[in-house]
């Protein structure tokens, strides 16, 4: 973009950023979100194409708004995540009571890796996260999943 001076754009769009943060009731981590939106503004100013959009203000507002929504979603998803500990124990063991499964009979059917896959899956972890916990590839975790499902299907008639 010609005559690119970020300070002048900062002064121009600072109120817009504050408006977006207030509109979405950002109270915690306000400064962090403000910084993220400033970085996004800087990126948008570098990539703005006048031939595609007539009004730069509307373009900036829309892009910042959707970026903020994405950041809020990402942050809320990360805050609701449970983390497995090193000794195959979960920080929250309430899932055992929630799912009335015959855990002791599964101990005999499933291998230790398959049982741990099952516990982490019940807790809501993705295949990628389980692979990180196991320190193995995703295809290995999928193999554990396939074997565990086949064993459970035969035993419990799913």
C-alpha positions as CSV (number, residue, x, y, z in Angstrom):
1,X,0.0,0.0,0.0
2,X,1.3,3.5,-0.9
3,X,2.3,6.0,1.8
4,X,2.1,3.3,4.4
5,X,2.4,4.9,7.8
6,X,1.2,2.6,10.5
7,X,1.0,5.3,13.2
8,X,-1.6,7.2,11.2
9,X,-3.6,4.1,10.6
10,X,-3.3,3.2,14.3
11,X,-4.8,6.5,15.2
12,X,-7.6,6.0,12.7
13,X,-8.6,2.5,13.6
14,X,-7.8,2.4,17.4
15,X,-11.4,3.4,18.3
16,X,-12.7,0.7,15.9
17,X,-10.7,-1.9,17.7
18,X,-11.9,-0.7,21.1
19,X,-15.5,-0.8,19.8
20,X,-15.1,-4.4,18.7
21,X,-13.7,-5.4,22.0
22,X,-16.6,-3.8,23.9
23,X,-19.1,-5.1,21.5
24,X,-18.1,-8.7,22.2
25,X,-17.8,-8.0,26.0
26,X,-14.1,-8.7,26.2
27,X,-13.1,-8.0,29.8
28,X,-10.4,-10.5,30.6
29,X,-7.3,-10.4,28.5
30,X,-8.4,-7.1,27.0
31,X,-4.8,-6.0,26.2
32,X,-4.0,-9.4,24.6
33,X,-6.9,-9.2,22.3
34,X,-6.1,-5.6,21.5
35,X,-2.6,-6.5,20.5
36,X,-3.8,-9.4,18.4
37,X,-6.2,-7.0,16.6
38,X,-3.4,-4.5,16.1
39,X,-1.2,-7.2,14.5
40,X,-4.1,-8.2,12.3
41,X,-4.7,-4.6,11.3
42,X,-1.0,-4.3,10.3
43,X,-1.3,-7.4,8.2
44,X,-4.6,-6.2,6.6
45,X,-3.0,-2.9,5.7
46,X,-0.2,-4.7,3.9
47,X,-2.5,-7.0,2.0
48,X,-5.3,-4.6,1.2
49,X,-6.2,-4.5,-2.5
50,X,-8.1,-1.4,-3.6
51,X,-9.2,-3.0,-6.8
52,X,-11.2,-5.6,-5.0
53,X,-12.8,-3.5,-2.3
54,X,-13.9,0.1,-2.6
55,X,-14.1,1.0,1.1
56,X,-11.1,0.2,3.2
57,X,-12.9,1.0,6.5
58,X,-15.6,-1.6,5.9
59,X,-13.0,-4.1,4.8
60,X,-10.9,-3.6,7.9
61,X,-13.9,-3.7,10.2
62,X,-15.3,-6.9,8.8
63,X,-11.9,-8.7,8.8
64,X,-11.1,-7.6,12.3
65,X,-14.5,-8.6,13.5
66,X,-14.2,-12.1,12.1
67,X,-10.7,-12.4,13.3
68,X,-11.7,-11.5,16.9
69,X,-14.5,-14.1,16.8
70,X,-12.0,-16.7,15.7
71,X,-9.7,-15.7,18.5
72,X,-12.5,-15.9,21.1
73,X,-13.5,-19.4,19.8
74,X,-9.9,-20.6,19.9
75,X,-9.4,-19.3,23.4
76,X,-12.6,-20.8,24.8
77,X,-11.8,-24.2,23.2
78,X,-8.3,-24.2,24.7
79,X,-9.7,-23.3,28.2
80,X,-12.1,-26.2,28.1
81,X,-9.5,-28.8,27.4
82,X,-8.3,-31.3,29.9
83,X,-4.7,-32.3,30.0
84,X,-3.5,-35.9,30.6
85,X,-0.8,-36.3,33.2
86,X,2.3,-38.4,32.8
87,X,1.1,-41.5,34.7
88,X,-1.9,-42.3,32.5
89,X,-4.1,-40.5,35.0
90,X,-6.6,-37.8,34.1
91,X,-6.8,-34.6,35.9
92,X,-10.6,-35.1,36.1
93,X,-11.7,-38.6,36.7
94,X,-15.5,-37.8,36.7
95,X,-15.9,-39.5,33.3
96,X,-15.7,-42.9,35.0
97,X,-18.9,-42.1,36.9
98,X,-20.5,-40.4,33.9
99,X,-20.1,-43.4,31.6
100,X,-21.3,-46.5,33.4
101,X,-19.0,-48.8,31.5
102,X,-17.7,-52.0,32.8
103,X,-14.1,-50.7,33.1
104,X,-12.8,-53.8,34.9
105,X,-14.0,-56.2,32.2
106,X,-12.4,-53.9,29.6
107,X,-9.1,-54.2,31.4
108,X,-9.0,-57.9,30.5
109,X,-10.1,-57.3,26.8
110,X,-8.1,-54.3,25.8
111,X,-4.3,-53.8,25.7
112,X,-2.9,-51.1,27.9
113,X,-2.6,-48.8,24.9
114,X,-6.1,-49.5,23.7
115,X,-7.5,-48.9,27.2
116,X,-5.7,-45.6,27.5
117,X,-6.9,-44.6,24.0
118,X,-10.5,-45.4,25.2
119,X,-10.1,-43.3,28.4
120,X,-8.8,-40.3,26.5
121,X,-11.4,-40.6,23.9
122,X,-14.2,-40.6,26.5
123,X,-12.6,-37.5,27.9
124,X,-12.9,-35.8,24.5
125,X,-9.4,-35.7,23.2
126,X,-8.8,-35.8,19.5
127,X,-6.6,-38.4,17.7
128,X,-3.8,-35.8,17.3
129,X,-3.8,-34.9,21.0
130,X,-3.8,-38.6,22.0
131,X,-0.8,-39.1,19.6
132,X,1.1,-36.3,21.3
133,X,0.4,-37.9,24.7
134,X,1.5,-41.4,23.5
135,X,4.4,-39.8,21.7
136,X,3.4,-41.9,18.7
137,X,2.1,-41.2,15.2
138,X,-1.6,-40.6,14.5
139,X,-1.7,-43.8,12.3
140,X,-0.6,-45.8,15.4
141,X,-3.4,-44.3,17.4
142,X,-5.8,-45.1,14.7
143,X,-4.6,-48.7,14.8
144,X,-5.2,-48.8,18.6
145,X,-8.7,-47.3,17.9
146,X,-9.5,-49.9,15.3
147,X,-8.4,-52.8,17.5
148,X,-10.2,-51.5,20.5
149,X,-13.4,-50.9,18.6
150,X,-13.3,-54.5,17.1
151,X,-12.7,-56.0,20.6
152,X,-15.5,-53.9,22.2
153,X,-17.8,-54.6,19.3
154,X,-17.4,-58.4,19.8
155,X,-17.7,-58.2,23.5
156,X,-20.5,-55.7,24.0
157,X,-22.3,-56.1,20.7
158,X,-22.2,-52.4,19.7
